Amino acid sequence: MLPSPCCEQVLAAILESAEEAIIGIALDGSIELWSCGAERLYGYTAAEVTGVALISLLPIYEGPPLPTVLEAAGDGKIVDCGTVERLHKLGWKLSVEVRRQALWDERGRITGILEIGRATRQKTEDTPSETQLRLLVEQMPVLLWTTDESLRITSNWGSGLQHSDVHAGDLVGRTVSEYLKCTDANAAPMTHHYAALRGESTRFEYKRQDRVLEIHLEPLRAPSGETIGCIGVGLDITVRKKSEELVRYQATHDALTGLANYREFMDTLERELRRAERGHHSFTVLLLDLDDLKRINDRLGHLAGNKALRRLANVIKEQCRGTDLAARYGGDEFAVVLIESDVSMAQQVAQRIEAHVRRDKEEPPISVSSGMAIYPADGRTGQDLIEAADRQLYRRKKLLQSRNAAVG
């Protein structure tokens, strides 16, 4: 915070510049002193701007030089005067001739800058292209920001992000890590900002709370071409991501049961085959068949048959681990890829499924037959494993049919 300058220094400035705008600026860029002349020139009261970053009064193209002026002041070098552009509270541009002098504390240390300004033109009209640019920047439904080389935010623009209360100028003076609450320099948002400082263009997605942002970062260059910071654009793509996820879910899942569909099962099986081959571990494929689905459909209708399929799908889902993939293989058949499993584990899963189905009190009663195959003992390709599991399933169904015929 900017310590109060000595009374003589302020008094001298006021006497010298009674009609001029006097602004005291701390070395972090925040406004600590605001005279009546400043209020008349810029339209803001002292209460509105005290503690606010001066950069909020600057057009977007005037922002980057300010940190350089403040840094020089910290080193004891004051950029004495010049004509600069400022923004009035009502949005128009002001051309202001400023003089600057250092502010010292009692120990003789520079603590900020006293800027004395006088409008060279009270109001300047934007060119049509400037007006369009300003309106575009102010109203774009994105967050735009610039930083200095220390990743301190020097400006932020745009109408903000959906469901966000960040408005133009709100972030000025804060570092990127402070705003993101990210202390890890190796976290993705920080490494991408550092890459921009090295002259690289980067684009990435960043999840913040329950929102997903698409962020594009570029190096911010001075007219001489040297990199003096970053410029970033953040777009809220949460709705788009949810739509993409919904489309992918619908493309990979069975609409009736909510399990993975045949295509997703085959893709997962192929991936697991490659992984098992590299890692030299086993896994199992489990095939399950809902017994007598045709009889249920013929006797009670297809709605009852669909309900029976969903009942079995729910049991399969409950008895599988989160790492396994359960799928509706087709018709009355289901399939499970049991990741990194052996025959014993597969038998346990099949027995649990069969036991839960038997205990189901809903009508009509249902039963299930199963068959399994293990990689690599029963095959090294997806087709080999499916055929081996199907043969075992067929033998068990024939055995069940024989028993039922004998009982009947």
C-alpha positions as a printed NumPy array, in Angstrom:
array([[  0.   ,   0.   ,   0.   ],
       [  1.18 ,   3.509,  -0.823],
       [  2.171,   5.347,   2.361],
       [  0.872,   8.916,   2.666],
       [  3.421,  11.293,   1.116],
       [  4.68 ,  14.147,   3.255],
       [  2.238,  17.054,   3.644],
       [  4.578,  19.544,   1.96 ],
       [  4.847,  17.405,  -1.148],
       [  1.073,  17.002,  -1.583],
       [  0.432,  20.644,  -0.774],
       [  2.969,  21.793,  -3.337],
       [  1.412,  19.609,  -6.005],
       [ -2.092,  20.85 ,  -5.237],
       [ -1.013,  24.517,  -5.239],
       [  0.812,  24.013,  -8.505],
       [ -1.989,  22.061, -10.176],
       [ -5.264,  23.191,  -8.615],
       [ -7.243,  22.496, -11.795],
       [ -5.316,  19.428, -12.836],
       [ -5.952,  15.764, -12.14 ],
       [ -3.662,  14.481,  -9.374],
       [ -3.392,  10.725,  -8.958],
       [ -1.212,   8.852,  -6.476],
       [ -0.263,   5.408,  -7.802],
       [  1.358,   2.688,  -5.702],
       [  4.071,   0.544,  -7.238],
       [  1.575,  -2.322,  -7.649],
       [ -0.498,  -0.085,  -9.939],
       [ -3.361,   0.627,  -7.527],
       [ -4.78 ,   4.148,  -7.082],
       [ -4.214,   5.554,  -3.589],
       [ -4.776,   9.291,  -4.127],
       [ -7.485,  10.912,  -6.276],
       [ -7.999,  14.649,  -6.431],
       [-11.083,  16.706,  -7.284],
       [ -9.421,  17.567, -10.582],
       [ -9.125,  13.863, -11.342],
       [-12.81 ,  13.428, -10.573],
       [-13.706,  16.22 , -12.972],
       [-11.456,  14.866, -15.713],
       [-12.276,  11.153, -15.516],
       [-15.793,  11.193, -14.072],
       [-15.021,   8.835, -11.161],
       [-15.227,   9.789,  -7.504],
       [-12.377,   8.966,  -5.146],
       [-14.554,   6.318,  -3.469],
       [-15.056,   4.548,  -6.811],
       [-11.396,   4.255,  -7.742],
       [ -9.381,   4.158,  -4.52 ],
       [ -7.653,   0.791,  -4.39 ],
       [ -8.544,   0.042,  -8.029],
       [ -5.782,  -0.605, -10.562],
       [ -5.024,   2.409, -12.755],
       [ -5.017,   0.093, -15.766],
       [ -8.81 ,  -0.025, -15.584],
       [ -8.76 ,   3.561, -16.924],
       [ -6.586,   2.634, -19.894],
       [ -7.649,   1.455, -23.366],
       [ -6.613,  -2.142, -24.039],
       [ -3.695,  -1.058, -26.245],
       [ -2.347,   1.288, -23.517],
       [ -2.156,  -1.421, -20.837],
       [  1.201,  -3.154, -21.289],
       [  3.472,  -0.054, -20.951],
       [  2.147,   0.782, -17.461],
       [  3.933,  -2.065, -15.621],
       [  7.145,  -0.916, -17.311],
       [  6.664,   2.635, -15.954],
       [  5.998,   1.295, -12.44 ],
       [  8.941,  -1.08 , -12.552],
       [ 11.228,   1.768, -13.61 ],
       [  9.873,   3.877, -10.744],
       [ 10.742,   1.1  ,  -8.303],
       [ 14.294,   1.276,  -9.631],
       [ 14.352,   5.035,  -9.082],
       [ 13.739,   6.009, -12.702],
       [ 10.688,   8.193, -13.306],
       [  9.249,   8.558, -16.805],
       [  8.713,  12.268, -16.366],
       [  5.988,  13.247, -18.825],
       [  4.147,  12.404, -21.987],
       [  0.75 ,  12.292, -23.638],
       [ -1.269,   9.224, -22.801],
       [ -4.798,   8.028, -23.503],
       [ -7.278,   7.387, -20.712],
       [-10.925,   6.352, -20.576],
       [-13.676,   8.482, -19.098],
       [-16.239,   6.769, -16.89 ],
       [-18.79 ,   7.121, -19.698],
       [-16.531,   5.301, -22.143],
       [-15.018,   7.988, -24.341],
       [-11.289,   8.433, -24.807],
       [ -9.293,  11.274, -23.264],
       [ -5.934,  12.511, -24.425],
       [ -4.07 ,  13.527, -21.259],
       [ -0.719,  15.24 , -20.871],
       [  0.868,  13.929, -17.676],
       [  3.835,  14.841, -15.521],
       [  5.139,  12.335, -13.034],
       [  7.26 ,  12.553,  -9.944],
       [  8.312,  10.037,  -7.366],
       [  6.684,   9.63 ,  -3.963],
       [  8.999,   8.835,  -1.059],
       [  8.412,   7.589,   2.45 ],
       [ 10.195,   8.88 ,   5.568],
       [ 13.214,   6.663,   4.862],
       [ 13.676,   8.067,   1.393],
       [ 12.371,   4.986,  -0.421],
       [ 10.252,   5.395,  -3.544],
       [  6.757,   4.097,  -2.779],
       [  4.88 ,   5.19 ,  -5.88 ],
       [  4.244,   7.852,  -8.49 ],
       [  2.39 ,  11.14 ,  -8.308],
       [  0.822,  11.725, -11.715],
       [ -0.431,  15.209, -12.612],
       [ -2.58 ,  15.299, -15.723],
       [ -4.293,  17.851, -17.913],
       [ -6.594,  16.987, -20.807],
       [ -5.27 ,  18.123, -24.16 ],
       [ -8.728,  17.393, -25.59 ],
       [-11.634,  16.846, -23.246],
       [-13.171,  14.306, -25.568],
       [-11.904,  12.58 , -28.66 ],
       [-14.085,  10.74 , -31.088],
       [-13.219,   7.165, -31.93 ],
       [-12.705,   6.328, -35.552],
       [-15.321,   3.867, -36.858],
       [-12.811,   1.007, -36.639],
       [-11.828,   1.962, -33.075],
       [-15.487,   2.094, -32.044],
       [-16.111,  -1.329, -33.524],
       [-13.026,  -2.745, -31.782],
       [-14.011,  -1.291, -28.407],
       [-17.582,  -2.577, -28.648],
       [-16.353,  -5.978, -29.772],
       [-13.863,  -6.31 , -26.92 ],
       [-16.35 ,  -5.083, -24.33 ],
       [-19.221,  -7.318, -25.435],
       [-17.569, -10.566, -26.515],
       [-18.902, -13.414, -24.305],
       [-15.366, -14.417, -23.374],
       [-12.69 , -13.45 , -20.903],
       [ -9.673, -11.71 , -22.436],
       [ -6.633, -10.844, -20.395],
       [ -3.049,  -9.688, -20.654],
       [ -0.207, -10.313, -18.226],
       [  3.272,  -8.981, -17.696],
       [  6.353, -11.195, -17.623],
       [  5.669, -12.069, -13.967],
       [  2.211, -13.335, -14.972],
       [  0.539, -10.474, -13.14 ],
       [ -2.711,  -9.58 , -14.9  ],
       [ -2.423,  -6.128, -16.481],
       [ -5.888,  -5.991, -18.075],
       [ -8.994,  -8.078, -18.508],
       [-11.832,  -7.432, -20.919],
       [-14.912,  -8.992, -22.439],
       [-18.374,  -9.435, -21.01 ],
       [-17.084, -12.308, -18.903],
       [-17.816, -16.01 , -18.791],
       [-21.2  , -17.608, -18.376],
       [-22.11 , -18.077, -14.692],
       [-19.116, -15.9  , -13.719],
       [-19.125, -12.551, -11.933],
       [-15.786, -11.437, -13.428],
       [-16.159,  -8.142, -15.28 ],
       [-13.759,  -5.868, -17.151],
       [-10.867,  -4.739, -14.941],
       [-11.761,  -6.99 , -11.991],
       [ -8.611,  -9.109, -12.243],
       [ -6.05 ,  -6.355, -12.767],
       [ -3.173,  -6.552, -10.294],
       [ -3.703, -10.211,  -9.402],
       [ -1.371, -12.918, -10.625],
       [ -2.628, -15.795, -12.752],
       [ -1.869, -18.222,  -9.919],
       [ -3.833, -16.077,  -7.428],
       [ -6.883, -15.925,  -9.674],
       [ -6.823, -19.656, -10.456],
       [ -5.879, -20.519,  -6.846],
       [ -3.123, -22.633,  -8.336],
       [  0.146, -22.711,  -6.384],
       [  1.669, -25.534,  -8.457],
       [  3.906, -24.025, -11.124],
       [  3.732, -27.333, -13.016],
       [ -0.066, -27.33 , -13.266],
       [ -1.424, -27.068, -16.822],
       [ -2.642, -23.434, -16.735],
       [  0.704, -22.217, -15.408],
       [  2.889, -24.233, -17.784],
       [  0.88 , -22.943, -20.746],
       [  1.366, -19.334, -19.595],
       [  5.104, -19.954, -19.244],
       [  5.105, -21.437, -22.756],
       [  3.469, -18.233, -24.064],
       [  6.211, -16.205, -22.372],
       [  8.693, -18.326, -24.365],
       [  6.929, -17.286, -27.573],
       [  4.694, -20.343, -28.055],
       [  0.996, -20.395, -28.961],
       [ -1.006, -22.847, -26.877],
       [ -4.6  , -24.039, -26.692],
       [ -5.98 , -26.251, -23.924],
       [ -9.072, -27.096, -21.918],
       [ -9.253, -26.248, -18.237],
       [-11.9  , -27.355, -15.757],
       [-12.683, -24.759, -13.099],
       [-15.275, -25.747, -10.529],
       [-18.168, -27.126, -12.603],
       [-17.264, -25.263, -15.794],
       [-15.005, -26.244, -18.717],
       [-13.006, -23.476, -20.376],
       [-11.203, -23.518, -23.704],
       [ -8.168, -21.264, -23.308],
       [ -5.986, -19.876, -26.078],
       [ -2.715, -18.188, -25.096],
       [ -0.345, -16.143, -27.235],
       [  2.814, -14.189, -26.401],
       [  2.147, -10.469, -25.937],
       [  4.749,  -8.551, -27.922],
       [  5.993,  -4.985, -27.733],
       [  6.216,  -2.95 , -30.966],
       [  9.885,  -3.94 , -31.072],
       [  8.866,  -7.612, -31.204],
       [ 10.073,  -8.728, -27.78 ],
       [  7.758, -10.74 , -25.578],
       [  6.509,  -8.636, -22.659],
       [  3.764, -10.913, -21.341],
       [  0.858, -13.102, -22.377],
       [ -2.49 , -12.458, -23.971],
       [ -5.235, -14.994, -23.326],
       [ -8.788, -15.733, -24.364],
       [-11.063, -17.988, -22.314],
       [-14.317, -19.374, -23.727],
       [-16.859, -21.303, -21.647],
       [-17.477, -24.579, -23.536],
       [-19.33 , -26.415, -20.763],
       [-22.563, -26.774, -22.761],
       [-20.657, -27.936, -25.84 ],
       [-18.687, -30.504, -23.83 ],
       [-21.88 , -31.87 , -22.296],
       [-23.405, -32.166, -25.766],
       [-20.31 , -33.959, -27.053],
       [-20.362, -36.316, -24.076],
       [-24.046, -37.041, -24.665],
       [-23.425, -37.792, -28.349],
       [-20.515, -40.076, -27.446],
       [-22.57 , -41.822, -24.758],
       [-25.415, -42.431, -27.195],
       [-22.962, -43.757, -29.788],
       [-21.337, -46.217, -27.355],
       [-24.245, -47.359, -25.144],
       [-27.351, -49.447, -25.554],
       [-30.471, -47.293, -25.248],
       [-32.559, -49.985, -23.528],
       [-30.182, -51.174, -20.796],
       [-27.678, -48.324, -20.428],
       [-24.797, -50.795, -20.81 ],
       [-22.088, -50.424, -23.434],
       [-23.128, -51.505, -26.922],
       [-21.565, -54.119, -29.201],
       [-19.192, -51.666, -30.864],
       [-17.866, -50.331, -27.545],
       [-17.453, -53.894, -26.282],
       [-15.38 , -54.886, -29.328],
       [-13.238, -51.721, -29.096],
       [-12.587, -52.352, -25.387],
       [-11.793, -56.01 , -26.054],
       [ -9.213, -55.047, -28.684],
       [ -7.621, -52.467, -26.39 ],
       [ -7.423, -54.96 , -23.535],
       [ -5.861, -57.581, -25.827],
       [ -3.069, -55.154, -26.741],
       [ -2.596, -54.116, -23.116],
       [ -2.514, -57.717, -21.864],
       [ -0.005, -58.663, -24.542],
       [  2.314, -55.826, -23.526],
       [  1.894, -56.403, -19.787],
       [  1.85 , -60.223, -19.928],
       [ -1.259, -60.509, -17.758],
       [ -4.532, -62.379, -18.161],
       [ -8.12 , -61.227, -18.423],
       [-11.442, -62.937, -19.023],
       [-14.443, -62.525, -21.267],
       [-17.807, -63.454, -19.794],
       [-20.869, -64.069, -22.015],
       [-24.346, -64.23 , -20.468],
       [-27.676, -65.142, -22.011],
       [-31.134, -64.363, -20.64 ],
       [-32.946, -67.712, -20.749],
       [-36.303, -68.026, -22.519],
       [-36.646, -64.385, -23.583],
       [-38.765, -65.488, -26.55 ],
       [-41.187, -67.258, -24.22 ],
       [-41.516, -64.1  , -22.08 ],
       [-42.156, -61.971, -25.184],
       [-44.721, -64.437, -26.572],
       [-46.575, -64.883, -23.294],
       [-46.395, -61.384, -21.747],
       [-45.393, -59.071, -24.585],
       [-42.254, -57.199, -25.566],
       [-42.574, -54.616, -22.795],
       [-42.208, -57.415, -20.237],
       [-39.297, -58.8  , -22.254],
       [-37.569, -55.398, -22.294],
       [-38.081, -55.09 , -18.556],
       [-36.508, -58.537, -18.056],
       [-33.478, -57.417, -20.082],
       [-33.12 , -54.293, -17.924],
       [-33.395, -56.39 , -14.734],
       [-30.521, -58.612, -15.859],
       [-28.474, -55.587, -17.028],
       [-28.816, -53.956, -13.596],
       [-27.582, -57.109, -11.849],
       [-24.592, -57.389, -14.197],
       [-23.739, -53.72 , -13.64 ],
       [-23.906, -54.116,  -9.845],
       [-21.63 , -57.174,  -9.79 ],
       [-18.868, -55.758, -12.007],
       [-16.024, -53.529, -10.881],
       [-15.7  , -49.96 , -12.103],
       [-12.732, -51.009, -14.26 ],
       [-14.683, -53.77 , -16.038],
       [-16.864, -53.213, -19.092],
       [-20.387, -54.661, -19.21 ],
       [-22.195, -54.583, -22.555],
       [-25.33 , -55.712, -24.269],
       [-23.81 , -57.95 , -26.909],
       [-27.025, -58.266, -28.897],
       [-30.614, -59.445, -28.451],
       [-30.731, -61.474, -25.235],
       [-26.932, -61.746, -24.908],
       [-24.63 , -59.76 , -22.641],
       [-20.83 , -59.619, -22.409],
       [-18.334, -58.495, -19.793],
       [-14.609, -57.794, -20.133],
       [-13.131, -58.494, -16.695],
       [ -9.879, -56.524, -16.589],
       [ -6.806, -58.313, -15.177],
       [ -8.78 , -61.328, -13.956],
       [ -8.416, -65.111, -13.912],
       [-10.834, -68.026, -14.166],
       [-11.535, -68.015, -10.426],
       [-12.558, -64.348, -10.436],
       [-14.711, -64.806, -13.547],
       [-16.471, -67.797, -11.954],
       [-17.191, -65.776,  -8.836],
       [-18.685, -62.915, -10.869],
       [-20.833, -65.325, -12.912],
       [-22.028, -67.114,  -9.746],
       [-22.939, -63.821,  -8.061],
       [-24.931, -62.7  , -11.101],
       [-26.786, -66.011, -11.295],
       [-27.511, -65.965,  -7.537],
       [-28.887, -62.391,  -7.615],
       [-31.092, -63.244, -10.588],
       [-32.486, -66.291,  -8.765],
       [-33.302, -64.185,  -5.701],
       [-35.125, -61.565,  -7.781],
       [-38.807, -61.677,  -6.722],
       [-40.119, -59.686,  -9.673],
       [-42.399, -61.353, -12.199],
       [-41.825, -63.057, -14.459],
       [-38.947, -65.022, -12.892],
       [-35.796, -64.971, -15.014],
       [-32.626, -67.036, -15.21 ],
       [-29.288, -66.623, -16.949],
       [-26.693, -68.899, -18.532],
       [-23.022, -67.985, -18.814],
       [-19.798, -68.962, -20.489],
       [-16.268, -67.639, -20.138],
       [-12.887, -67.568, -21.817],
       [ -9.508, -66.495, -20.478],
       [ -6.655, -64.793, -22.289],
       [ -4.29 , -66.27 , -23.389],
       [ -5.276, -69.856, -22.495],
       [ -8.481, -69.858, -24.59 ],
       [ -7.271, -67.588, -27.373],
       [ -5.125, -64.632, -28.333],
       [ -7.645, -62.777, -30.502],
       [-11.003, -61.281, -29.7  ],
       [-12.752, -63.686, -32.074],
       [-11.085, -66.711, -30.45 ],
       [-12.11 , -65.614, -26.955],
       [-15.71 , -64.881, -27.94 ],
       [-16.051, -68.229, -29.705],
       [-14.578, -70.094, -26.703],
       [-16.945, -68.355, -24.276],
       [-19.882, -68.932, -26.623],
       [-19.163, -72.675, -26.866],
       [-19.165, -72.96 , -23.079],
       [-22.392, -70.912, -22.903],
       [-24.049, -73.156, -25.497],
       [-23.058, -76.34 , -23.601],
       [-24.52 , -74.948, -20.378],
       [-27.758, -73.921, -22.075],
       [-28.119, -77.388, -23.584],
       [-27.515, -78.911, -20.174],
       [-30.15 , -76.623, -18.613],
       [-32.66 , -77.48 , -21.353],
       [-32.014, -81.213, -20.794],
       [-32.613, -80.834, -17.046],
       [-35.805, -78.85 , -17.583],
       [-37.051, -81.469, -20.065],
       [-36.332, -84.241, -17.557],
       [-38.168, -82.371, -14.796],
       [-41.083, -81.634, -17.133]])
